[in-house]
Amino acid sequence: MFGRLTIQALKHDWIELLAGASMGLGALFFFILITYLGRWKWLWKEWLTSLDHKKIGIMYMVVSGIMLFKGLIDAVMMRAQQATAFGDSMGYLSASHFQQIFTAHGVTMIFFVGMGLVFGLINFILPLQIGARDVAFPFLNSVSFWLFASGAMFVLVSLVVGVFAGTGWTAYPPLAGLKYNPGVGVDYWLWSIQISGAGSLLSGINFLVTILKMRCPGMTLMRMPVFVWSCLVTMILVIFAFPVLTATIAMLSTDRLIDTHIFTSELGGSPMMYINLFWAWGHPEVYILILPIFGVFSEFVPVFSQKKLFGYTTMVWALVAITFLSFIVWLHHFFTMGAGPNVNAFFGIMTMVIAMPTGVKVFNWLFTMFRGKVLFTTPMLWFLAFVVTFTIGGVTGILMSIPGVDFQVHNSLFLIAHFHSTIIGGVVFGFFAGYTYWFPKFAGFTLNEKWGRYAFWCWFVGFLLAFLPLYLLGFMGVTRRLNHYDVLGWQPLFVVAALGATLVSIGVGCQVIQLMVSIRDKKKNKDKTGDPWNGRTLEWSIASPPPFYNFAIIPTVHKRDPFWEMKKGKGDLYKGHYEEFHMPKNTPLGMYMGAFSFLFGFGMIWYMFWLSILSAIGLLVCLIARLYTKHTEFVVSVEMIKKLESRNS
């Protein structure tokens, strides 16, 4: 009945037991707190069953924040192991546990931090910037989130029941195959990514339709904010790239479940086919993460430079160029695997070419600042840190685009430093900038600047200390995934890297304090005008936080910066009168589908196929129930609109 789930699956070392106990205590504290406050009904009605894109966006960010905390602990543990595992000392982690940690860290940060933070921002801001009341498919939006949350749960559950993969986050066969990894670790990896990836694909379709079909009157494509453009090209990448990942993981799953030998060298299979397919998704994924962040910078750099964005048209075409080129650079991830000089040369040249439109964007932001009255607020500090770290990552990426250089540094910590310079220095720093800039729109009050600056400096200095030594270690020959070494000259740099990771952890603590202090001081900071930064785009033209319907009257725009023009007395965005309209009703079906998806994956991992069958039936029942629900919307009356608008004015 329980498949291969036995009591042995619950036996762990003291670190894993401590992690499991911490999660249990956290869940217990949350349960007690909500019970004490009497907020279960509020939590269910206002959040868990909500179809409001703004609340779904915030829930994305909350889940990603939890996973960021988990991923940061993984990083600190790895750096502590490498700082202490020298000579006769083997450190405090076993080799197998170290492998699980670096695999879980990669999966957590790419799929459940990077994707979640980006999709959270898009969920909240995109409809507001195009003058829409919601996304095109609100129920699909809820399902997408709960699939994402269910996928994240597998990473956490593996700390308590079974183990996670020790293959690296890419899970290359034959190591990820049944012959060399017969346990449940790789299966946890497979189903966490497969389920969350399905949610990402649904979101891609939803956001693409939203942008193409729900823009307010007058908003042509070339009048859209650059953030909306960045979302548009990102969703094109999602729709073309994620089916490749889904098919690849499905084939690896059949290799493990029914021994199909698609990705083994036996019986005509090919491990290289897996690597090609994985990176055909994997390199567009890098741009799925970073392109929306480019849009974030394009929104607030003009605001804090007190100028128009320099080169709007070139920014748009740079985004389009990056989107196209991102599909023809994937092979640079495995130059060392014998594709041949002609193939390597082509992909090396394409890798150099894709740096050009990226450079165009950086220079456009700098030219926007040039001769502007620059306000060095916290978002601008994050932007300037991005310019430094992302440029370092970009230059080292160009260096590795030369196949001969890549042969020397590919399997070293140099590559790890490069990758983190672009993802942490780009995606995470960019999210923190957007989070700070748009927080008044989320909450109705601004974040404390003093603690924001403390957090920024801890993150920035800590990041440099954590990853600049890895460039040097990579040149010195230190390979990736190394849990023990005997070379005396390496240890000081590992110690510096560990100190940097610790400083980043302090930065996270400062961000928690910043939020608490800001909530305490919100009465002083509250700004109901919705425009604390003197913004330019539509989202700042309504109250903070916005009402559930966003816009009482759908705006009509005539310029690229319509709110800016309206504030200067050059037109009115909201001509007309109040009329009733329809909004989607809350429903728990999205949450139920996420829960059934989790149970389906759990059953497949542990060979409890009866559980998977029952869960599949549950999913089907939820879909049928949604299809045959008669009243999925409610009417927002003119009286309700007047009441809410007078409260927000």
N, C-alpha and C positions, 0 to 999 in steps of 0.2 A: 504493500500500500504506500509506503514512504519511499519507494524507489531506492536510490543510493544514499538517502538521508539517514544517518545513524548518529549515535551519541558521540562518535569520534569527531563529527563536524563541529561540535561545541567546544572542543578542547583547543586552547590557544595558549600562547605565551603570555607573560604578565603585561606586556605592552598592549597586546590586542584585548586582553581582559579589561585593562584600564580604559581603553577607547570605548569598548562596549558599555562599560559601567557609566562612563561620562555621557554617552548618548542616552542611556536609560534615565539617568538623573536629570538631564536636560528636558527630556520628554515629560518626566514626572513633575518637574518644576513648572513647565508650561501648563500642564493639566491642572495643577493646584492653583496657579495664578488665575487662569480663566474661570475656574470654578469659584474662587474667592471673589472675583470681580463680577460674577454673574453674567458673563459675556458669551456664553455658548450660543445662544440664539442669535446674537449680533454677529458672531463669527460665521455661523452657518449662512445666515440670510444675506449679510453684506459682503462676504468675501468668498467663502468656499463654493457657493453656488452662483456667484456673480458672472454675468456676461459683459460687464462694463470693461471696455478695453483698458481703461486707466488702472482699475484694480487688478486686472490680470497682469498688466505690466509691472505693477508693484510686487505682485506675488512672484513673478519671474525673478525680480531682483532680490527678494528675500531668500528664496531657495538658493540662488547663486551666491548670496552673501554667506549662507551656511556652508556651502561647498567651498567657497574661497577660504574660509576658516580651516576647513578640513585639509584642503590642498596646501595651505601655508604650513600647517603642522607637519605634513608629509615632507615639505621642503626643508624645514628646520631639522627634522629627524635625519634626513639624508646628509645634510651638511655637518651635523654633529657627529654622525658615524664616520664621515670622511676625515674630519678633523682629529678624531681619536684613534682610528684604525690604522696605526702605523707600527711597523716592525713586529715586535712580539705581541702587541695589543691587537686583538681582533675586533675592537669596538664593542658596542652593546647590542648590535643587530646581527642575526644570522644571515648568511648569504641569501637564503630563500626569502626571508622576510624583507631584506633590502630590495630584492627584485620585485616583490609585491608592492612595496611602497613606491618605487619609481614608476611602476606601471599605473598604479592608482592615481598618482600625482598627475601624470600626463593626461589620463582620461578625464579626471576631475577638472583640470584647468581648461582643457580644450572644449569639451562637450558641455560641461555643467557650470563653468564659470564664464568663459568667453562667450559662448552661444547664449547663455541665459541673460547675461548683462546686456548684450547687444539687442536681443529680442525684447527684453524688458523696456529698454529705452524706445525702441521702435514702436512697441505697443502703445506706450503712453503718448508719445509726441506726434507720430505720423498722422493720425486722423485730425488732430488739432491743427497741424500745419496746412492741411489741404482743405480745411473748412468742413469736415465731415462730422456727423454725430456719432459714428461708430465705424468699425471695420465692415468689410463686405459680408462676412459670414461670422457673426458673433459666437454661435455655438461651436463652430469649428475652431475658433480661437480658444475657447475653454478646453476643448478636447486636446488641442496642441499643448497647452500648458500642462495638463494633467499627465499626458504621455511623457513630457519632459521631466516632471517631478517623479514619475514612476521609474524612469530610467536612472535618475540620480539615486533613488532608494537602493538599487542593487549594489552600488558602490559602498553604501553604509551598512547594508545588511551583511555583506561579505566579511565585515569585521567581526560579526557575531556568529554567523552560520556559514561554515566552510572557509574558503580562502579566496583571494582575488588572483587574477592572472599574474604570472611573473615573466611575461614575454616582452615587456615594453609596450607602450601604448599603441603601437602599430600592429602587434600580434602577427608577425610574419610566420607563415609555415616554412619548413616543417615543424618548427618549435611549437607552433600553436595547434598542430595536428594531434590526432588522437594517440598516435604512437608515442610521442614524447611528452604529451600533457593529457593524460587520461582523466585527471581530476576535474573539479567543477570550476577552477579559476578562470579558464578561457571562456567557459560558458557564461559565467557572470559578465565577462567583458562583452561577449557577443550580444546578449539580450539587453544589457544596459544601453548599448549603442543602437541596436536595432529599434528598440521601442522609442527612445528619445529622438532618433533620426527620423522616424515616421512623423513624429510631432513637428519636427523642423520642416519637413517637406510640406505638410499641411499649412504651416504658417507661411511658407514661401508663396504658395498658391493664393492664400487669403490676402496677404499684403500686396501682391502684384495686382490682383483684381481691384483691391481698394484704391490703389494709386491710379489705375487706368480708368476706373469707372465712377469714382466718388469724389473727384475734385470739385470744388465749389465753382459757380459760374465765373468765367473770366480767367480762371487759372489754367492757361495753356501749359504745355510741357516746359517751354522756355521761361515761364513765370514761376515755376515751382521753386521752393527753397532748395539749396544744394543738398541739405539733409534728405529731402524727399528723393532727389535724384540718386543719392547714394543708396537709399533703400531700394529704389527701383532696380538698379543694376545688381544689387546684392541678391534680390529675390530671383532674378534671372539665373544667377549662379546657383542658388539653392535648388531651383527647379531642374536644372540640367545636371548638377553634380550629385545630389543626394540619392537619386535612383541608382547611380553607379555603386555607391556605398551599400545601399540596401541589397542589391543583387550580389555583390561580393560577399557580404556577411552571410547571406542566405546560402551561397555555395559552400562557404567554410563550415556553416552549420550542418549541411548535409554530409560533408566530409567527416564530421565528428559524430553525427547521429547514425548514419547508414553507410559510412565508409565508401563514399563515392569516388575518392581519389582525384578530385578535380585539381587540387593544389598540392599533390604529392608527386614525387618523381617516379613513383610506381604506377604501372598500368596507364601510362600516357599522360599523366597529369603534369602540371608545371607550377612550381612555387613562384617563378618569375611573373606568371600571369596575375597572381594575386597582387604582387607588388606594383605592377603596372596599373591594375584597376584601382587599388587603394589610393595611389598617388594621383590618379586621374580625378579622384574626388579630393584628395588631400591638399593639393596646391590651390585649387579654387577655394577650399575651406579657409585658407589663410586670408584670402581677400574677402570672404564672407564675414570674417571677424573684423577686418581693418577698414573696409570701405565705409560702413556706417559711422565709424569714428572719424574718418575724414570729413564726413558730413557734419558731425558735431562741431569740429573745429571751424568749419566754414560758417557756422551759425554765430558763434560768440566772439571770434577774433575781430570781425567788423564792429561788433557792439562795443568791445573794450578798447578798440582802436579809434572809435568814434568816426568811422569812415565807411564807405561802401566797400563790399568785397571786391578785391582787385581781380579782374579777369573771369567773370562769371562763366562766359562761354567756354573759355579754355579749361576751366575747372570741370564743366560738364563733359567735354570731349575727352579729358584725361580719365574720368571715371569710365567712360565707354571703352577707351583704349585698354585700360587695365582689365576690364571685364573680358574682352576678347583675348588678350594675351595670356591671361591667367590659365587658359585651357591648353596652352602649348608650351608650358615650361616644366611639366610634372617630372620629366625624366632626370632633372638635375638632382632629385632626391636619391638617385642610385647610379650616379656616374661610375661608381666603382664596381658595378656588377657585370661589366663586359658587353655593353650594347654596341661597342665599336666606335672608332674615331669620328666617322661621319655623323652618326646620330648624336654623339656627345657634343660635337662642334655646333650642330644646329640648336640644340637645347641650351648650350652655353650662351650662344648669341642672343637667343630669345630672352634668356634671363637678364642679360645686360640691357636689352631693349625695354623690358617692362619697367626698369628703373627710371626711364625717361619721363613717362607721365606722372609717376610718383614724385619725382623731383620737381616737375612743373607745379604740382599742388603745394609743396613746401615753399617754393619761391613765391607763389601767389599769396600765401598767408603772410610771409615776411614782407612782401611789397604792400600788403594791406596795412601792416603796422607802420611802414615807412612814412615818416612825416605825419603820423597820426598822433592824437593826444591819448597815448596808451595808458590805460588804468591797469596796474599790476594787481588785480584781484586774484583770488585763489585759482579760479579756472585758467587764467592766463599763466600762472606759475606752472600748472600741470601741462599747459601747451608748450611752454618753453622747455620744460623737462623732456617732453615728447620729442621736440626738435633735436635735442642732444642725443637721447638714447636711440631714437629711431634712425637718425643719420648714422650713428655708429653701427647699428644693425644692418642698415642698407649698404654701407660701404663694405662691411665684411661679407655681405651676401654677394656683392659684385665680385669680390675676391674669390669666393668659392664657386662662382659661375665659371671660372677657368678650370676645366677638368683636371689639369695637372696639379693645381693647388688643392682641389677637392680630394684627390687621391691621398694627399698627405694629412689633411685635417678632418676628413669626413667622419671617422669613427672616434673623434676626440672631443674633449670638452670645449674646444673652440666652436664647434657647431652648436653645442648647447647654449653657449653665451650668445651667439648670433641669434638663435631662435628666440631666446628670452628677451633680447634687446628689442625685437620687433613686436612680440606679443605682449610682454609686460609693459615695456616702454611705449608701445603703441596702443594696444587695445585697453589694457587696464588703466594706464594713465589717462587715456582719452575718455574712458567711462567715468573716472573720478571727476574729470573736468565737466562732462555733461551732467553728471549727478549733482554737482555743486551749482552749476548754472541753472538747471531746471528744477532744483529742489523746491524753490518757492512755488512753482507751479504744482508740484506734487502735494505740498503740505500747507501752503498759505503763509509760510514764514521762512526767513533766510537762515542759512547755517552760520554758526559762529566762525568768523574769519580767523581769530587768533588760533583756535584749536585746529582749524583747517590748515593753517600755515605750519603748525607743529607737525601735523600728519604728513604734509607734503614733504618737508625737509627730511623727516625720518624715512619716508619711502624713497625719495630720490637718492639721498646719500647711502642708505642701506642697499638700494639696488646696485649702485655703482660698486660698492664694496663687495657685494655678493657675486657679481658677474664679470667685472673687469679682470679679477684674478683668473677666471676660467679661460679667458683668451690666452693668457700667459701659460697656464697649465696645458692647454691644448697644444700650443707650440712646443712645449716640453715633452709631449708624447703621452699625456694622461688620457686614457681611453674613457669612453662613456661607461656608465653603469659599474664603476669600480668601487668595491666596498672595502678593499684592503690594499696596501702598497708598502714598499720597502725603501723608497727613495727619500732620503732625508730632506732634500731641497723642496719637495712638494708640500710638506706639512704646513709651513708658515702661510702659504697662499690659501690652503684649505681652511686654516684657522681664520684668516681675514674674511673668507667667503661665509663662514659660519657666523661671524660677528655681523656681517651685512644682513644675513637672513634674520638674525635676532633684532636688528634695528628696524627692519621692515615690519616685524611682529609688533614692535612698539608703535610704529606708525598706524597699524590697524587698531591698536588700543586707543590711540589719540582720536581716530575717527569715531569710535564708539563713544568716547567722552564728548566729542564735538556734537554728536547727535543728542546726547542726554542734556548737555548744557543749552543747546538750541531749543529743545522742547521746554526746558525750564524758563528760558527767556523769551518764549514765543509771543507773549503779550506785548513786549517792547518792539519786537521785530515784525509783527504782523503787518502785511501789506495787501489790502484787499483790492488795490487797483490792478493787481495781476502783472505789474511791470516794474519790478524792483531794479532791473538792470538797464532800463531804457531800451528794451529789445525792439526788433524790427519786424518779426513775423507774426502770423495770425494767433498763435497760441497765447501771446501776451496781451491780446485784446479782450480777454475774458477773465472772469474772477479766478482767484487762486484759493483753494483748489477748484477746478471747473465743476459745474453741475453735471449730473449723470448724462445729460443730453448734449453737453458741450456748448452748442450754439442754439439760442432761442430762435434767432433768425439766421438762416444760412447766408454767410457774407458773399458779396460780389467784389471781385478784385480787378484792378486795371494795371497794376505795377508789380514788379518783382518783390518790393518791400512794402506791401500794402498798409501795414499798421503804421510804419514810419511816415508814409505819405498822409495818412489820416490824422496823425498827431500834428502834422504841419499845416493842417487845414486844407489839404488837397483832396477832398473827396470823403464820402461816408461809406463805410463797409456794410452797414446794416440798414439799408433802406427797406421799407416795408412794414408789415404789422405782424403781430403774433398770430399763429395758426396752430391748430392741434396737429400732432404727428404721432407716429408709432415708434415704440422702442421695445427691444427684446425683453422677455421675462426671464428672470433667473431660473436656473434649473440645475439639479444635482447630477444630471445624466453624464456630463463631462467628467465629473469626479468619479462616478461609478465606472466609467469606461477606463479611466486611468487605473483604478484599483483592479479591475478585471485584467487589464494588460499586465500589471505587475504579477498577479497570480498566474497568468498564462506563462510568463517568462520563468517564474520560480518553479513551476511544474516542469518545464522543459529542461531547466538546469539540473534538477534532481531526479529526472526520469519519473516523475509522478504524473504520468500522462493523463490519468483520469482528472486531475486538477486542471490541466491545460484544456481538456475537452470541455469541462464544465465552465471554465472561464471564457472560452470561445463562444459558448452558447450564451453566456451572460452578456458578452459584447454585442452579439447579434440581437438579443432582446432589447438592449439599450438603443440600438440603432432603429429597430422597428418602433419602439416606444416614441422616439423622437419624430419619426416620419408620420406617425398617426396621432401625435398630439395636436389637438385642434387649435388651441389658443397659445401661441408662442410669443405673442406681442401684447402690449397694453397701450392704451391711448394716453398721451400726455395732453391734458386739456389746457386751454388758454388760461384758466384760473390758476392751475398749478404752475404754469410758466410765470405768470405775474407775481405769484407769491414767492417763488424761488429767486426771481430776478430782483425783486425789491429787497430780499434778504441779503443778496450778494452785492448790491450797489453801495 
